């Protein structure tokens, strides 16, 4: 792996300081470095759950952004969310410290390993988590950095393993996934997103094509998505090895007879024309079946036996913030779901509707990014319209400027539900009372969207537990 023309390993980074260390991506990198014995400091204003775990591993976490945080530091790592004039980032450059984007630091961490990068508009985190779990189940102990956490895993979203494989979630939002040169690559699908970076869908598709041309071993992609099918044809014409999965009849790993319900999803698989038998995943949703097929196909091509893959998928514990059951209070089930793009939202809400059964589906949605909420407002509103009631929060868009009339208030107005079944609540502290006033026993409430919304689930459970009667509004 190379960074700015020179080969680096993680150990050569010295003491590493991460700006905004609390988010899932940055905290995962911090955890990886700490478990490799690399000194890590970080600054963070928000009290993310991951911070205590980083401190327990020996990390030094500063609750403020200060110039003195850089004393004794060799390398400073930032993400795209950090503005160029951020005081710590600007000071690092003034001092002549090594400054790396998070993806560049990951490149250094992957040096000497067989990297597997999972890309695509939807399903990256779940697919990466499934693949990691399959390799772990096979005893291969991969290193990994995931934009989420495997449920029940002590390692959280990152781990320094002893095996040869290094699994990462490759983010296309800022083109950083083009820095990777993995042995194997997955492209799950291509949908309109991050058009502030790529201008249009053609530009986004071309970037995924470029990502594939950086893969040194083999590619796995969807046979169902017309854009990934076209890319697969182009990659093959260039002499690259491409394997496909999906519902399409010509997929190398074909999925059929899909049945989804509250206990999970099951399907029959056919690999290279031969029956695999029934595959079960203890999470509902057709999209989860396809994610599992992508992970399974990579694992098999990496040498894991098919029966072992099938057995592991049946035990997959799920991913935090992906259809995560937070608990039940006053007869109301509370889930958390990361989806914020309308395609992912629609798939998740249809699945949650299955689980809700006779109960109503209430969504607490925090939009993620001002540009996305503005450009895809009609589509996001249509997805939210699948719910019975909707509470819309203000947009989470670090570093973005929200014009008057944009954001949560406009989105709430666009949702096609009666006025009494939708509301805009800009004040975070007012959300629990709003939900308890609407929810009834038997209902399902899901917090959905931007990263901070994951912190709401416990607050809602506490509020519901202290409420009398479980609420009556919104009948």
C-alpha positions as CSV (number, residue, x, y, z in Angstrom):
1,X,0.0,0.0,0.0
2,X,1.2,3.5,-0.7
3,X,0.4,6.9,0.7
4,X,1.7,10.1,-1.0
5,X,4.3,8.1,-2.9
6,X,5.8,6.2,0.0
7,X,5.0,2.9,1.6
8,X,3.9,3.2,5.2
9,X,2.8,0.7,7.8
10,X,0.6,1.6,10.7
11,X,3.6,1.3,13.1
12,X,5.5,3.9,11.1
13,X,2.7,6.5,11.9
14,X,4.1,7.0,15.4
15,X,1.7,8.6,17.9
16,X,-1.6,9.2,16.0
17,X,-4.2,11.9,16.8
18,X,-7.7,11.6,15.3
19,X,-9.8,14.7,15.0
20,X,-13.5,13.8,15.7
21,X,-12.6,10.4,17.1
22,X,-16.0,9.5,18.4
23,X,-17.8,8.6,15.2
24,X,-18.1,5.0,14.0
25,X,-15.5,5.3,11.3
26,X,-12.9,7.2,13.2
27,X,-13.4,5.3,16.5
28,X,-13.0,2.0,14.6
29,X,-9.7,3.2,13.2
30,X,-8.6,4.3,16.6
31,X,-9.6,0.9,18.1
32,X,-7.6,-0.9,15.4
33,X,-4.5,1.2,16.0
34,X,-4.7,0.8,19.8
35,X,-5.0,-3.0,19.5
36,X,-1.8,-2.9,17.4
37,X,0.0,-1.1,20.2
38,X,0.1,2.3,18.5
39,X,-0.3,5.3,20.8
40,X,-3.6,7.1,20.0
41,X,-5.0,10.4,21.1
42,X,-8.3,12.0,19.9
43,X,-10.5,15.0,20.3
44,X,-14.3,14.9,20.3
45,X,-17.0,17.3,21.5
46,X,-19.9,14.8,21.6
47,X,-20.0,12.0,24.1
48,X,-20.2,9.0,21.7
49,X,-20.6,5.6,23.3
50,X,-17.3,4.4,21.8
51,X,-15.1,6.8,23.7
52,X,-15.0,4.9,27.0
53,X,-14.0,1.7,25.2
54,X,-11.1,3.7,23.5
55,X,-10.0,5.0,26.9
56,X,-10.1,1.5,28.3
57,X,-7.7,0.4,25.5
58,X,-5.3,3.2,26.5
59,X,-6.4,6.0,24.2
60,X,-6.2,9.6,25.4
61,X,-9.5,11.4,24.5
62,X,-9.7,15.2,24.8
63,X,-13.2,16.7,25.3
64,X,-12.3,19.8,23.4
65,X,-10.5,20.8,20.2
66,X,-7.3,22.6,21.3
67,X,-3.9,23.3,19.8
68,X,-2.2,21.6,22.8
69,X,-3.9,18.3,21.8
70,X,-1.2,18.0,19.1
71,X,1.8,18.1,21.5
72,X,3.8,14.9,21.1
73,X,1.9,13.8,18.1
74,X,3.5,12.5,14.9
75,X,0.5,11.9,12.6
76,X,-2.9,13.6,12.5
77,X,-5.9,11.9,10.9
78,X,-9.0,13.6,9.8
79,X,-12.2,12.7,7.9
80,X,-14.0,14.5,5.2
81,X,-16.4,16.0,7.8
82,X,-13.5,18.0,9.2
83,X,-13.3,21.5,7.5
84,X,-9.9,22.5,6.1
85,X,-9.7,25.5,8.5
86,X,-10.4,23.4,11.6
87,X,-8.0,24.7,14.3
88,X,-6.3,21.3,14.9
89,X,-6.0,20.4,11.3
90,X,-4.6,23.8,10.3
91,X,-2.2,23.7,13.3
92,X,-1.0,20.2,12.3
93,X,-0.1,21.5,8.8
94,X,1.6,24.6,10.3
95,X,3.8,22.3,12.5
96,X,4.7,20.1,9.6
97,X,3.1,17.0,11.1
98,X,2.1,14.1,8.9
99,X,-1.5,14.7,8.0
100,X,-3.6,11.8,6.6
101,X,-7.2,11.4,5.5
102,X,-8.8,8.4,7.4
103,X,-8.6,6.3,4.2
104,X,-4.9,7.0,3.9
105,X,-4.4,5.8,7.5
106,X,-6.4,2.7,6.6
107,X,-4.1,2.0,3.6
108,X,-1.1,2.1,5.9
109,X,-2.9,-0.3,8.3
110,X,-3.6,-2.7,5.5
111,X,0.0,-2.9,4.3
112,X,1.1,-6.6,4.1
113,X,-2.5,-8.0,4.3
114,X,-4.9,-9.4,1.7
115,X,-7.5,-6.7,1.7
116,X,-11.1,-7.1,0.9
117,X,-13.1,-3.9,0.3
118,X,-16.9,-3.7,0.3
119,X,-18.4,-0.9,-1.8
120,X,-21.8,0.1,-3.0
121,X,-24.6,2.6,-2.4
122,X,-26.6,0.3,-0.1
123,X,-25.8,-2.6,2.2
124,X,-22.1,-2.0,2.7
125,X,-22.0,-2.2,6.5
126,X,-24.2,-5.3,6.7
127,X,-22.3,-7.1,3.9
128,X,-18.9,-6.2,5.4
129,X,-20.1,-7.4,8.8
130,X,-21.5,-10.6,7.4
131,X,-18.2,-11.3,5.4
132,X,-16.2,-10.6,8.5
133,X,-18.3,-13.0,10.6
134,X,-18.0,-15.7,8.0
135,X,-14.2,-15.5,8.0
136,X,-14.2,-15.4,11.8
137,X,-16.5,-18.5,11.9
138,X,-14.0,-20.3,9.6
139,X,-11.2,-19.5,12.1
140,X,-9.3,-17.1,9.8
141,X,-9.3,-14.2,12.4
142,X,-9.4,-11.3,9.9
143,X,-8.5,-7.7,10.7
144,X,-11.5,-5.5,9.9
145,X,-12.7,-1.9,10.1
146,X,-16.5,-1.5,9.6
147,X,-18.8,1.5,9.6
148,X,-20.9,-0.2,12.2
149,X,-20.6,-2.9,14.9
150,X,-21.4,-6.6,14.8
151,X,-24.0,-7.1,17.5
152,X,-22.5,-8.7,20.6
153,X,-18.9,-8.5,19.3
154,X,-16.4,-7.3,21.9
155,X,-14.3,-5.9,19.2
156,X,-16.9,-3.4,18.1
157,X,-16.4,-2.1,14.6
158,X,-12.7,-2.9,14.3
159,X,-10.2,-5.6,15.2
160,X,-6.5,-6.4,14.6
161,X,-6.5,-10.1,13.7
162,X,-3.7,-12.6,13.2
163,X,-5.0,-13.8,9.8
164,X,-4.0,-12.7,6.3
165,X,-7.3,-11.0,5.4
166,X,-8.2,-7.4,6.1
167,X,-11.9,-6.5,5.5
168,X,-12.9,-2.9,5.2
169,X,-16.1,-1.0,4.3
170,X,-15.1,1.3,1.3
171,X,-16.9,4.6,1.3
172,X,-17.6,6.3,-2.0
173,X,-19.0,9.5,-0.5
174,X,-15.8,11.5,-0.9
175,X,-14.0,9.3,-3.5
176,X,-11.8,8.0,-0.7
177,X,-12.5,4.4,-1.7
178,X,-10.4,5.0,-4.8
179,X,-7.3,5.0,-2.7
180,X,-7.6,1.3,-1.9
181,X,-6.0,-1.5,-4.0
182,X,-7.6,-4.5,-2.5
183,X,-7.2,-8.1,-3.5
184,X,-11.0,-8.6,-3.6
185,X,-13.8,-6.0,-4.1
186,X,-17.5,-6.0,-3.8
187,X,-19.9,-3.6,-5.4
188,X,-23.4,-4.3,-4.0
189,X,-25.4,-1.8,-6.1
190,X,-25.3,1.7,-7.5
191,X,-28.0,4.3,-6.7
192,X,-28.2,8.1,-6.9
193,X,-26.4,9.5,-3.8
194,X,-23.5,11.8,-3.1
195,X,-24.2,13.7,-6.3
196,X,-22.7,16.8,-4.6
197,X,-19.4,15.0,-5.2
198,X,-20.2,13.2,-8.5
199,X,-22.6,15.7,-10.2
200,X,-24.7,12.9,-11.7
201,X,-25.3,9.2,-11.7
202,X,-23.0,8.6,-14.7
203,X,-20.1,10.2,-12.7
204,X,-20.9,8.0,-9.7
205,X,-21.0,4.9,-11.8
206,X,-17.7,5.7,-13.4
207,X,-16.1,6.1,-9.9
208,X,-17.3,2.6,-9.1
209,X,-15.8,1.4,-12.3
210,X,-12.5,3.0,-11.3
211,X,-12.7,1.3,-7.9
212,X,-13.1,-2.1,-9.7
213,X,-10.0,-1.4,-11.8
214,X,-8.0,-1.0,-8.7
215,X,-8.8,-4.6,-7.5
216,X,-5.9,-7.0,-8.0
217,X,-7.7,-10.3,-7.5
218,X,-11.4,-10.7,-8.1
219,X,-14.6,-8.7,-8.0
220,X,-18.1,-9.7,-6.8
221,X,-21.2,-7.7,-7.8
222,X,-24.9,-7.8,-8.2
223,X,-26.4,-9.5,-11.2
224,X,-29.7,-7.7,-10.6
225,X,-28.5,-4.1,-10.8
226,X,-28.3,-2.9,-14.4
227,X,-25.4,-0.5,-13.6
228,X,-23.3,-3.1,-11.8
229,X,-24.1,-5.6,-14.7
230,X,-22.7,-3.1,-17.2
231,X,-19.6,-2.5,-15.1
232,X,-19.1,-6.3,-14.8
233,X,-19.1,-6.6,-18.6
234,X,-16.6,-3.8,-18.8
235,X,-14.3,-5.3,-16.2
236,X,-14.4,-8.7,-17.9
237,X,-13.5,-7.1,-21.2
238,X,-10.4,-5.8,-19.5
239,X,-9.5,-9.3,-18.4
240,X,-10.7,-9.0,-14.8
241,X,-12.3,-11.9,-12.8
242,X,-15.9,-11.0,-11.9
243,X,-18.4,-13.2,-10.0
244,X,-22.1,-12.3,-9.6
245,X,-24.9,-13.0,-7.2
246,X,-28.6,-12.2,-7.1
247,X,-32.1,-13.2,-8.2
248,X,-31.1,-13.2,-11.8
249,X,-31.0,-16.5,-13.5
250,X,-27.4,-16.1,-14.8
251,X,-25.9,-15.2,-11.4
252,X,-23.0,-17.3,-10.2
253,X,-24.7,-17.5,-6.8
254,X,-28.4,-17.5,-7.6
255,X,-30.9,-16.7,-4.9
256,X,-34.5,-17.9,-5.2
257,X,-37.6,-18.9,-3.2
258,X,-37.0,-16.0,-0.8
259,X,-39.3,-16.0,2.3
260,X,-39.0,-13.1,4.8
261,X,-40.8,-12.7,8.2
262,X,-40.2,-11.6,11.7
263,X,-37.8,-14.5,12.6
264,X,-35.6,-13.8,9.6
265,X,-35.2,-14.6,5.9
266,X,-34.6,-17.8,4.2
267,X,-33.9,-18.8,0.6
268,X,-32.5,-21.5,-1.7
269,X,-29.1,-20.9,-3.2
270,X,-27.5,-22.2,-6.4
271,X,-23.7,-21.8,-6.8
272,X,-22.3,-22.3,-10.3
273,X,-25.5,-24.2,-11.2
274,X,-25.3,-26.6,-8.2
275,X,-27.7,-26.5,-5.3
276,X,-26.5,-25.1,-2.0
277,X,-29.6,-25.9,-0.1
278,X,-31.6,-23.7,2.2
279,X,-29.8,-20.6,3.6
280,X,-31.2,-18.8,6.6
281,X,-30.3,-15.5,8.1
282,X,-31.9,-14.5,11.5
283,X,-32.8,-11.0,10.2
284,X,-35.8,-10.3,8.0
285,X,-35.7,-8.6,4.6
286,X,-35.1,-9.6,1.0
287,X,-32.2,-7.1,0.9
288,X,-30.6,-9.0,3.8
289,X,-30.8,-12.2,1.7
290,X,-28.9,-10.4,-1.1
291,X,-26.3,-8.9,1.3
292,X,-25.7,-12.4,2.7
293,X,-25.3,-13.8,-0.8
294,X,-22.6,-11.2,-1.6
295,X,-20.7,-12.0,1.6
296,X,-21.1,-15.8,1.0
297,X,-19.8,-15.6,-2.6
298,X,-16.6,-13.7,-1.5
299,X,-16.0,-16.1,1.4
300,X,-16.3,-19.1,-0.9
301,X,-14.0,-17.6,-3.5
302,X,-11.5,-17.0,-0.6
303,X,-11.6,-20.7,0.1
304,X,-14.2,-21.1,2.9
305,X,-16.3,-24.3,2.4
306,X,-19.9,-23.8,1.4
307,X,-21.4,-25.8,4.3
308,X,-19.4,-23.7,6.7
309,X,-20.7,-20.5,5.1
310,X,-24.3,-21.7,5.3
311,X,-23.9,-22.6,9.0
312,X,-22.3,-19.3,9.9
313,X,-25.0,-17.2,8.2
314,X,-27.6,-19.0,10.3
315,X,-25.8,-17.7,13.4
316,X,-25.2,-14.2,12.2
317,X,-26.0,-11.9,15.2
318,X,-26.8,-8.8,13.2
319,X,-25.3,-5.3,13.1
320,X,-25.9,-2.5,15.5
321,X,-28.0,0.3,13.9
322,X,-29.2,-2.2,11.3
323,X,-32.6,-3.5,12.3
324,X,-31.4,-3.4,15.9
325,X,-34.0,-4.1,18.6
326,X,-33.2,-1.7,21.5
327,X,-35.9,-3.0,23.8
328,X,-39.6,-2.9,24.8
329,X,-41.3,-0.5,27.2
330,X,-45.0,0.0,28.0
331,X,-45.7,-2.6,25.3
332,X,-43.9,-0.6,22.6
333,X,-41.1,-2.1,20.7
334,X,-38.2,0.2,19.9
335,X,-35.8,-0.4,17.0
336,X,-32.9,1.5,15.6
337,X,-32.0,1.7,11.9
338,X,-29.2,3.6,10.1
339,X,-31.0,4.0,6.7
340,X,-31.2,7.6,5.5
341,X,-31.2,7.2,1.7
342,X,-34.8,6.7,0.3
343,X,-34.0,3.3,-1.2
344,X,-32.6,1.9,2.0
345,X,-35.4,3.6,4.0
346,X,-38.1,2.0,1.9
347,X,-36.6,-1.5,2.2
348,X,-36.1,-1.1,6.0
349,X,-39.6,0.2,6.6
350,X,-41.3,-2.5,4.6
351,X,-39.4,-5.1,6.7
352,X,-40.3,-3.3,9.9
353,X,-43.9,-3.2,8.8
354,X,-43.7,-7.0,8.6
355,X,-42.3,-7.1,12.2
356,X,-44.9,-4.6,13.5
357,X,-47.7,-7.1,12.6
358,X,-51.0,-5.7,14.0
359,X,-49.2,-2.8,15.6
360,X,-48.6,0.6,14.1
361,X,-45.2,1.7,12.7
362,X,-43.9,5.0,14.1
363,X,-40.7,6.5,12.6
364,X,-38.4,9.1,14.3
365,X,-36.3,10.3,11.4
366,X,-33.2,12.5,11.5
367,X,-32.2,13.5,8.0
368,X,-28.5,13.1,7.1
369,X,-26.9,15.9,5.1
370,X,-28.5,19.1,3.9
371,X,-27.8,18.5,0.2
372,X,-29.3,14.9,0.3
373,X,-32.4,16.1,2.1
374,X,-32.9,18.9,-0.4
375,X,-32.1,17.0,-3.6
376,X,-34.0,13.8,-2.6
377,X,-36.8,15.4,-0.5
378,X,-39.6,13.9,-2.6
379,X,-38.1,10.4,-2.5
380,X,-37.4,10.5,1.3
381,X,-40.9,11.8,2.0
382,X,-42.4,9.0,0.0
383,X,-40.4,6.5,2.0
384,X,-41.5,8.0,5.3
385,X,-45.1,7.8,4.0
386,X,-44.8,4.0,4.5
387,X,-45.1,4.6,8.2
388,X,-48.3,5.2,10.2
389,X,-46.8,8.2,12.0
390,X,-43.6,10.2,11.5
391,X,-41.6,12.5,13.8
392,X,-39.0,14.5,11.7
393,X,-36.0,16.0,13.4
394,X,-33.7,18.7,12.0
395,X,-31.1,17.7,9.5
396,X,-27.7,16.5,10.8
397,X,-25.2,18.1,8.4
398,X,-21.8,19.0,10.0
399,X,-20.1,21.8,8.0
400,X,-23.1,22.4,5.8
401,X,-25.2,25.6,5.5
402,X,-29.0,25.1,5.6
403,X,-30.9,27.8,3.8
404,X,-34.2,29.2,5.4
405,X,-37.1,26.8,4.7
406,X,-34.8,23.8,3.9
407,X,-34.3,20.8,6.1
408,X,-36.6,19.0,8.5
409,X,-39.5,21.5,8.3
410,X,-39.8,21.2,4.5
411,X,-39.4,17.4,4.6
412,X,-42.1,17.0,7.2
413,X,-44.5,19.0,5.1
414,X,-43.7,16.9,2.1
415,X,-44.7,13.6,3.8
416,X,-48.0,12.3,2.4
417,X,-49.7,11.7,5.8
418,X,-52.5,13.6,7.5
419,X,-51.3,16.6,9.6
420,X,-52.1,14.8,12.8
421,X,-49.9,11.9,11.9
422,X,-46.7,13.8,11.2
423,X,-44.8,16.5,13.0
424,X,-41.5,18.4,12.8
425,X,-39.7,18.5,16.2
426,X,-36.4,20.5,15.9
427,X,-35.6,20.2,19.6
428,X,-33.9,16.9,20.5
429,X,-35.1,17.0,24.1
430,X,-38.7,17.2,23.0
431,X,-38.7,14.0,20.9
432,X,-39.2,11.5,23.8
433,X,-42.4,13.3,25.0
434,X,-43.7,13.5,21.4
435,X,-43.2,9.8,20.9
436,X,-44.7,8.8,24.2
437,X,-47.7,10.9,23.4
438,X,-48.3,9.1,20.2
439,X,-47.3,5.5,20.9
440,X,-49.6,2.8,22.1
441,X,-49.0,-0.8,23.3
442,X,-48.3,-3.1,20.4
443,X,-46.7,-0.3,18.3
444,X,-43.2,-0.4,16.9
445,X,-41.1,2.7,17.0
446,X,-37.9,3.0,15.0
447,X,-35.2,5.7,15.3
448,X,-33.8,6.1,11.8
449,X,-31.2,8.2,10.0
450,X,-28.1,10.2,10.9
451,X,-25.6,8.9,13.4
452,X,-26.7,10.9,16.4
453,X,-30.2,9.4,16.2
454,X,-28.8,6.1,17.5
455,X,-28.5,7.8,20.9
456,X,-32.3,8.3,21.1
457,X,-33.4,4.7,21.5
458,X,-32.5,4.5,25.2
459,X,-34.1,7.9,25.9
460,X,-37.3,6.7,24.2
461,X,-37.4,3.5,26.3
462,X,-36.9,5.5,29.5
463,X,-39.7,7.9,28.6
464,X,-42.0,5.1,27.5
465,X,-41.3,3.2,30.7
466,X,-42.2,6.1,32.9
467,X,-45.3,7.1,30.8
468,X,-48.8,6.0,32.0
469,X,-51.0,4.2,29.6
470,X,-48.5,4.1,26.7
471,X,-49.9,7.2,25.0
472,X,-53.1,7.9,23.1
473,X,-52.4,10.6,20.5
474,X,-52.4,10.0,16.8
475,X,-55.2,7.4,16.9
